[in-house]
Amino acid sequence: MAVAAWHEPSPSVVSVNGLGYCPLPPNARSQAPAQPDQSLLLLMFGLSQGLHPQG
C-alpha cells in the first residue's frame, strides 16, 4: 500500500534556458572572480586547528 502511494517526481525541464527559476535580472548575472585575502587564510588556519583530537 505504501509503495503504491509513494510518488517521487521525475526529472523535468524548468525552463528552456535553465534560468527561469532565478529571480535576478539577466544583466545582474555576471560575477567577479573571487580573490583570496588574509581573512580567508586566517579562517582556513582557524578551521584546521579544530581538527586535532583533544586528549
HTML snippet that shows the backbone in 3Dmol.js (N, CA, C, O; Angstrom):
<script src="https://3Dmol.org/build/3Dmol-min.js"></script>
<div id="view" style="width:600px;height:400px;position:relative"></div>
<script>
const pdb = `
ATOM      1  N   MET A   1       0.816  -1.185   0.000  1.00  0.00           N
ATOM      2  CA  MET A   1       0.000   0.000   0.000  1.00  0.00           C
ATOM      3  C   MET A   1       0.870   1.262   0.000  1.00  0.00           C
ATOM      4  O   MET A   1       0.607   2.198  -0.756  1.00  0.00           O
ATOM      5  N   ALA A   2       1.908   1.288   0.851  1.00  0.00           N
ATOM      6  CA  ALA A   2       2.766   2.473   0.923  1.00  0.00           C
ATOM      7  C   ALA A   2       3.524   2.677  -0.375  1.00  0.00           C
ATOM      8  O   ALA A   2       3.751   3.813  -0.792  1.00  0.00           O
ATOM      9  N   VAL A   3       3.916   1.582  -1.019  1.00  0.00           N
ATOM     10  CA  VAL A   3       4.647   1.704  -2.281  1.00  0.00           C
ATOM     11  C   VAL A   3       3.754   2.305  -3.348  1.00  0.00           C
ATOM     12  O   VAL A   3       4.221   3.107  -4.157  1.00  0.00           O
ATOM     13  N   ALA A   4       2.496   1.942  -3.370  1.00  0.00           N
ATOM     14  CA  ALA A   4       1.569   2.487  -4.357  1.00  0.00           C
ATOM     15  C   ALA A   4       1.300   3.966  -4.107  1.00  0.00           C
ATOM     16  O   ALA A   4       1.030   4.708  -5.051  1.00  0.00           O
ATOM     17  N   ALA A   5       1.370   4.409  -2.852  1.00  0.00           N
ATOM     18  CA  ALA A   5       1.106   5.806  -2.526  1.00  0.00           C
ATOM     19  C   ALA A   5       2.337   6.687  -2.697  1.00  0.00           C
ATOM     20  O   ALA A   5       2.212   7.908  -2.789  1.00  0.00           O
ATOM     21  N   TRP A   6       3.532   6.083  -2.741  1.00  0.00           N
ATOM     22  CA  TRP A   6       4.769   6.848  -2.850  1.00  0.00           C
ATOM     23  C   TRP A   6       4.893   7.402  -4.259  1.00  0.00           C
ATOM     24  O   TRP A   6       4.774   6.664  -5.237  1.00  0.00           O
ATOM     25  N   HIS A   7       5.129   8.685  -4.359  1.00  0.00           N
ATOM     26  CA  HIS A   7       5.316   9.316  -5.664  1.00  0.00           C
ATOM     27  C   HIS A   7       6.561  10.181  -5.592  1.00  0.00           C
ATOM     28  O   HIS A   7       6.604  11.154  -4.840  1.00  0.00           O
ATOM     29  N   GLU A   8       7.561   9.830  -6.364  1.00  0.00           N
ATOM     30  CA  GLU A   8       8.776  10.626  -6.431  1.00  0.00           C
ATOM     31  C   GLU A   8       8.801  11.299  -7.790  1.00  0.00           C
ATOM     32  O   GLU A   8       8.730  10.618  -8.813  1.00  0.00           O
ATOM     33  N   PRO A   9       8.899  12.626  -7.827  1.00  0.00           N
ATOM     34  CA  PRO A   9       8.860  13.319  -9.117  1.00  0.00           C
ATOM     35  C   PRO A   9      10.053  12.954  -9.985  1.00  0.00           C
ATOM     36  O   PRO A   9      11.162  12.744  -9.493  1.00  0.00           O
ATOM     37  N   SER A  10       9.808  12.884 -11.255  1.00  0.00           N
ATOM     38  CA  SER A  10      10.881  12.576 -12.198  1.00  0.00           C
ATOM     39  C   SER A  10      11.572  13.869 -12.611  1.00  0.00           C
ATOM     40  O   SER A  10      11.006  14.950 -12.449  1.00  0.00           O
ATOM     41  N   PRO A  11      12.798  13.771 -13.147  1.00  0.00           N
ATOM     42  CA  PRO A  11      13.489  14.984 -13.612  1.00  0.00           C
ATOM     43  C   PRO A  11      12.699  15.651 -14.735  1.00  0.00           C
ATOM     44  O   PRO A  11      12.164  14.977 -15.615  1.00  0.00           O
ATOM     45  N   SER A  12      12.635  16.955 -14.696  1.00  0.00           N
ATOM     46  CA  SER A  12      11.922  17.682 -15.741  1.00  0.00           C
ATOM     47  C   SER A  12      12.641  18.997 -16.023  1.00  0.00           C
ATOM     48  O   SER A  12      13.465  19.451 -15.228  1.00  0.00           O
ATOM     49  N   VAL A  13      12.324  19.590 -17.143  1.00  0.00           N
ATOM     50  CA  VAL A  13      12.939  20.849 -17.555  1.00  0.00           C
ATOM     51  C   VAL A  13      12.200  21.997 -16.881  1.00  0.00           C
ATOM     52  O   VAL A  13      10.978  22.104 -16.984  1.00  0.00           O
ATOM     53  N   VAL A  14      12.955  22.864 -16.184  1.00  0.00           N
ATOM     54  CA  VAL A  14      12.348  24.009 -15.504  1.00  0.00           C
ATOM     55  C   VAL A  14      11.981  25.080 -16.514  1.00  0.00           C
ATOM     56  O   VAL A  14      10.875  25.620 -16.481  1.00  0.00           O
ATOM     57  N   SER A  15      12.903  25.387 -17.407  1.00  0.00           N
ATOM     58  CA  SER A  15      12.638  26.342 -18.473  1.00  0.00           C
ATOM     59  C   SER A  15      13.571  26.033 -19.635  1.00  0.00           C
ATOM     60  O   SER A  15      14.450  25.178 -19.526  1.00  0.00           O
ATOM     61  N   VAL A  16      13.380  26.719 -20.722  1.00  0.00           N
ATOM     62  CA  VAL A  16      14.172  26.441 -21.917  1.00  0.00           C
ATOM     63  C   VAL A  16      15.640  26.776 -21.699  1.00  0.00           C
ATOM     64  O   VAL A  16      16.509  25.982 -22.060  1.00  0.00           O
ATOM     65  N   ASN A  17      15.936  27.937 -21.115  1.00  0.00           N
ATOM     66  CA  ASN A  17      17.323  28.343 -20.924  1.00  0.00           C
ATOM     67  C   ASN A  17      17.868  27.960 -19.554  1.00  0.00           C
ATOM     68  O   ASN A  17      19.043  28.210 -19.286  1.00  0.00           O
ATOM     69  N   GLY A  18      17.070  27.368 -18.683  1.00  0.00           N
ATOM     70  CA  GLY A  18      17.532  26.937 -17.376  1.00  0.00           C
ATOM     71  C   GLY A  18      17.619  28.045 -16.348  1.00  0.00           C
ATOM     72  O   GLY A  18      18.059  27.800 -15.224  1.00  0.00           O
ATOM     73  N   LEU A  19      17.213  29.252 -16.695  1.00  0.00           N
ATOM     74  CA  LEU A  19      17.331  30.381 -15.772  1.00  0.00           C
ATOM     75  C   LEU A  19      15.968  30.928 -15.356  1.00  0.00           C
ATOM     76  O   LEU A  19      15.905  31.994 -14.744  1.00  0.00           O
ATOM     77  N   GLY A  20      14.886  30.238 -15.664  1.00  0.00           N
ATOM     78  CA  GLY A  20      13.550  30.724 -15.361  1.00  0.00           C
ATOM     79  C   GLY A  20      13.242  30.775 -13.883  1.00  0.00           C
ATOM     80  O   GLY A  20      12.369  31.537 -13.470  1.00  0.00           O
ATOM     81  N   TYR A  21      13.923  29.994 -13.076  1.00  0.00           N
ATOM     82  CA  TYR A  21      13.661  29.951 -11.638  1.00  0.00           C
ATOM     83  C   TYR A  21      14.419  31.023 -10.874  1.00  0.00           C
ATOM     84  O   TYR A  21      14.130  31.247  -9.699  1.00  0.00           O
ATOM     85  N   CYS A  22      15.373  31.688 -11.498  1.00  0.00           N
ATOM     86  CA  CYS A  22      16.250  32.633 -10.813  1.00  0.00           C
ATOM     87  C   CYS A  22      15.603  34.020 -10.780  1.00  0.00           C
ATOM     88  O   CYS A  22      15.180  34.513 -11.826  1.00  0.00           O
ATOM     89  N   PRO A  23      15.512  34.672  -9.598  1.00  0.00           N
ATOM     90  CA  PRO A  23      14.865  35.977  -9.518  1.00  0.00           C
ATOM     91  C   PRO A  23      15.728  37.140 -10.004  1.00  0.00           C
ATOM     92  O   PRO A  23      15.225  38.259 -10.103  1.00  0.00           O
ATOM     93  N   LEU A  24      17.007  36.920 -10.310  1.00  0.00           N
ATOM     94  CA  LEU A  24      17.876  38.009 -10.756  1.00  0.00           C
ATOM     95  C   LEU A  24      17.603  38.364 -12.211  1.00  0.00           C
ATOM     96  O   LEU A  24      17.308  37.481 -13.016  1.00  0.00           O
ATOM     97  N   PRO A  25      17.699  39.640 -12.556  1.00  0.00           N
ATOM     98  CA  PRO A  25      17.589  40.013 -13.967  1.00  0.00           C
ATOM     99  C   PRO A  25      18.814  39.517 -14.733  1.00  0.00           C
ATOM    100  O   PRO A  25      19.879  39.347 -14.139  1.00  0.00           O
ATOM    101  N   PRO A  26      18.685  39.283 -16.034  1.00  0.00           N
ATOM    102  CA  PRO A  26      19.803  38.725 -16.816  1.00  0.00           C
ATOM    103  C   PRO A  26      21.070  39.568 -16.785  1.00  0.00           C
ATOM    104  O   PRO A  26      22.164  39.007 -16.850  1.00  0.00           O
ATOM    105  N   ASN A  27      20.971  40.892 -16.689  1.00  0.00           N
ATOM    106  CA  ASN A  27      22.172  41.727 -16.695  1.00  0.00           C
ATOM    107  C   ASN A  27      22.892  41.719 -15.350  1.00  0.00           C
ATOM    108  O   ASN A  27      24.003  42.243 -15.265  1.00  0.00           O
ATOM    109  N   ALA A  28      22.309  41.150 -14.299  1.00  0.00           N
ATOM    110  CA  ALA A  28      22.950  41.104 -12.984  1.00  0.00           C
ATOM    111  C   ALA A  28      23.611  39.754 -12.722  1.00  0.00           C
ATOM    112  O   ALA A  28      24.020  39.483 -11.593  1.00  0.00           O
ATOM    113  N   ARG A  29      23.723  38.913 -13.729  1.00  0.00           N
ATOM    114  CA  ARG A  29      24.255  37.571 -13.545  1.00  0.00           C
ATOM    115  C   ARG A  29      25.778  37.496 -13.605  1.00  0.00           C
ATOM    116  O   ARG A  29      26.342  36.463 -13.242  1.00  0.00           O
ATOM    117  N   SER A  30      26.449  38.525 -14.038  1.00  0.00           N
ATOM    118  CA  SER A  30      27.906  38.460 -14.131  1.00  0.00           C
ATOM    119  C   SER A  30      28.516  38.448 -12.733  1.00  0.00           C
ATOM    120  O   SER A  30      28.057  39.151 -11.832  1.00  0.00           O
ATOM    121  N   GLN A  31      29.552  37.642 -12.573  1.00  0.00           N
ATOM    122  CA  GLN A  31      30.211  37.523 -11.275  1.00  0.00           C
ATOM    123  C   GLN A  31      31.686  37.852 -11.434  1.00  0.00           C
ATOM    124  O   GLN A  31      32.332  37.430 -12.394  1.00  0.00           O
ATOM    125  N   ALA A  32      32.205  38.606 -10.485  1.00  0.00           N
ATOM    126  CA  ALA A  32      33.635  38.899 -10.476  1.00  0.00           C
ATOM    127  C   ALA A  32      34.362  37.695  -9.893  1.00  0.00           C
ATOM    128  O   ALA A  32      33.845  37.057  -8.976  1.00  0.00           O
ATOM    129  N   PRO A  33      35.540  37.371 -10.397  1.00  0.00           N
ATOM    130  CA  PRO A  33      36.284  36.237  -9.832  1.00  0.00           C
ATOM    131  C   PRO A  33      36.669  36.509  -8.378  1.00  0.00           C
ATOM    132  O   PRO A  33      37.053  37.626  -8.029  1.00  0.00           O
ATOM    133  N   ALA A  34      36.564  35.500  -7.550  1.00  0.00           N
ATOM    134  CA  ALA A  34      36.885  35.649  -6.127  1.00  0.00           C
ATOM    135  C   ALA A  34      38.391  35.758  -5.943  1.00  0.00           C
ATOM    136  O   ALA A  34      39.158  35.021  -6.562  1.00  0.00           O
ATOM    137  N   GLN A  35      38.801  36.675  -5.096  1.00  0.00           N
ATOM    138  CA  GLN A  35      40.211  36.879  -4.790  1.00  0.00           C
ATOM    139  C   GLN A  35      40.462  36.501  -3.332  1.00  0.00           C
ATOM    140  O   GLN A  35      39.903  37.136  -2.437  1.00  0.00           O
ATOM    141  N   PRO A  36      41.286  35.485  -3.068  1.00  0.00           N
ATOM    142  CA  PRO A  36      41.571  35.140  -1.670  1.00  0.00           C
ATOM    143  C   PRO A  36      42.361  36.263  -0.997  1.00  0.00           C
ATOM    144  O   PRO A  36      43.198  36.910  -1.626  1.00  0.00           O
ATOM    145  N   ASP A  37      42.089  36.482   0.271  1.00  0.00           N
ATOM    146  CA  ASP A  37      42.802  37.514   1.017  1.00  0.00           C
ATOM    147  C   ASP A  37      43.240  36.946   2.362  1.00  0.00           C
ATOM    148  O   ASP A  37      43.106  35.748   2.612  1.00  0.00           O
ATOM    149  N   GLN A  38      43.762  37.812   3.225  1.00  0.00           N
ATOM    150  CA  GLN A  38      44.265  37.372   4.524  1.00  0.00           C
ATOM    151  C   GLN A  38      43.151  36.812   5.407  1.00  0.00           C
ATOM    152  O   GLN A  38      43.402  35.922   6.219  1.00  0.00           O
ATOM    153  N   SER A  39      41.933  37.316   5.262  1.00  0.00           N
ATOM    154  CA  SER A  39      40.826  36.819   6.075  1.00  0.00           C
ATOM    155  C   SER A  39      40.536  35.360   5.753  1.00  0.00           C
ATOM    156  O   SER A  39      40.255  34.566   6.651  1.00  0.00           O
ATOM    157  N   LEU A  40      40.604  35.009   4.477  1.00  0.00           N
ATOM    158  CA  LEU A  40      40.369  33.624   4.084  1.00  0.00           C
ATOM    159  C   LEU A  40      41.462  32.719   4.626  1.00  0.00           C
ATOM    160  O   LEU A  40      41.178  31.622   5.107  1.00  0.00           O
ATOM    161  N   LEU A  41      42.707  33.165   4.552  1.00  0.00           N
ATOM    162  CA  LEU A  41      43.804  32.355   5.077  1.00  0.00           C
ATOM    163  C   LEU A  41      43.680  32.174   6.585  1.00  0.00           C
ATOM    164  O   LEU A  41      43.949  31.090   7.102  1.00  0.00           O
ATOM    165  N   LEU A  42      43.277  33.221   7.290  1.00  0.00           N
ATOM    166  CA  LEU A  42      43.087  33.129   8.732  1.00  0.00           C
ATOM    167  C   LEU A  42      41.940  32.182   9.074  1.00  0.00           C
ATOM    168  O   LEU A  42      42.034  31.415  10.033  1.00  0.00           O
ATOM    169  N   LEU A  43      40.878  32.229   8.310  1.00  0.00           N
ATOM    170  CA  LEU A  43      39.756  31.322   8.525  1.00  0.00           C
ATOM    171  C   LEU A  43      40.180  29.875   8.312  1.00  0.00           C
ATOM    172  O   LEU A  43      39.849  29.009   9.122  1.00  0.00           O
ATOM    173  N   MET A  44      40.907  29.602   7.234  1.00  0.00           N
ATOM    174  CA  MET A  44      41.354  28.239   6.953  1.00  0.00           C
ATOM    175  C   MET A  44      42.291  27.739   8.048  1.00  0.00           C
ATOM    176  O   MET A  44      42.213  26.575   8.442  1.00  0.00           O
ATOM    177  N   PHE A  45      43.166  28.595   8.537  1.00  0.00           N
ATOM    178  CA  PHE A  45      44.068  28.202   9.612  1.00  0.00           C
ATOM    179  C   PHE A  45      43.278  27.895  10.886  1.00  0.00           C
ATOM    180  O   PHE A  45      43.547  26.900  11.559  1.00  0.00           O
ATOM    181  N   GLY A  46      42.313  28.738  11.212  1.00  0.00           N
ATOM    182  CA  GLY A  46      41.498  28.518  12.405  1.00  0.00           C
ATOM    183  C   GLY A  46      40.684  27.240  12.319  1.00  0.00           C
ATOM    184  O   GLY A  46      40.555  26.518  13.308  1.00  0.00           O
ATOM    185  N   LEU A  47      40.132  26.952  11.147  1.00  0.00           N
ATOM    186  CA  LEU A  47      39.366  25.721  10.981  1.00  0.00           C
ATOM    187  C   LEU A  47      40.256  24.498  11.087  1.00  0.00           C
ATOM    188  O   LEU A  47      39.835  23.472  11.623  1.00  0.00           O
ATOM    189  N   SER A  48      41.477  24.589  10.586  1.00  0.00           N
ATOM    190  CA  SER A  48      42.371  23.430  10.640  1.00  0.00           C
ATOM    191  C   SER A  48      42.827  23.146  12.063  1.00  0.00           C
ATOM    192  O   SER A  48      43.166  22.004  12.376  1.00  0.00           O
ATOM    193  N   GLN A  49      42.845  24.146  12.933  1.00  0.00           N
ATOM    194  CA  GLN A  49      43.262  23.930  14.315  1.00  0.00           C
ATOM    195  C   GLN A  49      42.225  23.132  15.099  1.00  0.00           C
ATOM    196  O   GLN A  49      42.567  22.480  16.085  1.00  0.00           O
ATOM    197  N   GLY A  50      40.983  23.175  14.683  1.00  0.00           N
ATOM    198  CA  GLY A  50      39.933  22.454  15.386  1.00  0.00           C
ATOM    199  C   GLY A  50      39.836  20.996  15.001  1.00  0.00           C
ATOM    200  O   GLY A  50      39.034  20.267  15.585  1.00  0.00           O
ATOM    201  N   LEU A  51      40.626  20.538  14.032  1.00  0.00           N
ATOM    202  CA  LEU A  51      40.532  19.160  13.563  1.00  0.00           C
ATOM    203  C   LEU A  51      41.346  18.183  14.393  1.00  0.00           C
ATOM    204  O   LEU A  51      41.164  16.974  14.254  1.00  0.00           O
ATOM    205  N   HIS A  52      42.233  18.660  15.248  1.00  0.00           N
ATOM    206  CA  HIS A  52      43.089  17.774  16.034  1.00  0.00           C
ATOM    207  C   HIS A  52      42.317  17.202  17.218  1.00  0.00           C
ATOM    208  O   HIS A  52      41.574  17.928  17.877  1.00  0.00           O
ATOM    209  N   PRO A  53      42.483  15.907  17.496  1.00  0.00           N
ATOM    210  CA  PRO A  53      41.788  15.327  18.657  1.00  0.00           C
ATOM    211  C   PRO A  53      42.348  15.880  19.963  1.00  0.00           C
ATOM    212  O   PRO A  53      43.558  16.047  20.116  1.00  0.00           O
ATOM    213  N   GLN A  54      41.469  16.152  20.875  1.00  0.00           N
ATOM    214  CA  GLN A  54      41.897  16.682  22.168  1.00  0.00           C
ATOM    215  C   GLN A  54      42.068  15.526  23.144  1.00  0.00           C
ATOM    216  O   GLN A  54      41.210  14.647  23.224  1.00  0.00           O
ATOM    217  N   GLY A  55      43.145  15.523  23.868  1.00  0.00           N
ATOM    218  CA  GLY A  55      43.359  14.408  24.769  1.00  0.00           C
ATOM    219  C   GLY A  55      44.209  14.820  25.871  1.00  0.00           C
ATOM    220  O   GLY A  55      44.512  14.015  26.751  1.00  0.00           O
TER     221      GLY A  55
END
`;
const viewer = $3Dmol.createViewer("view");
viewer.addModel(pdb, "pdb");
viewer.setStyle({}, {cartoon: {color: "spectrum"}});
viewer.zoomTo();
viewer.render();
</script>
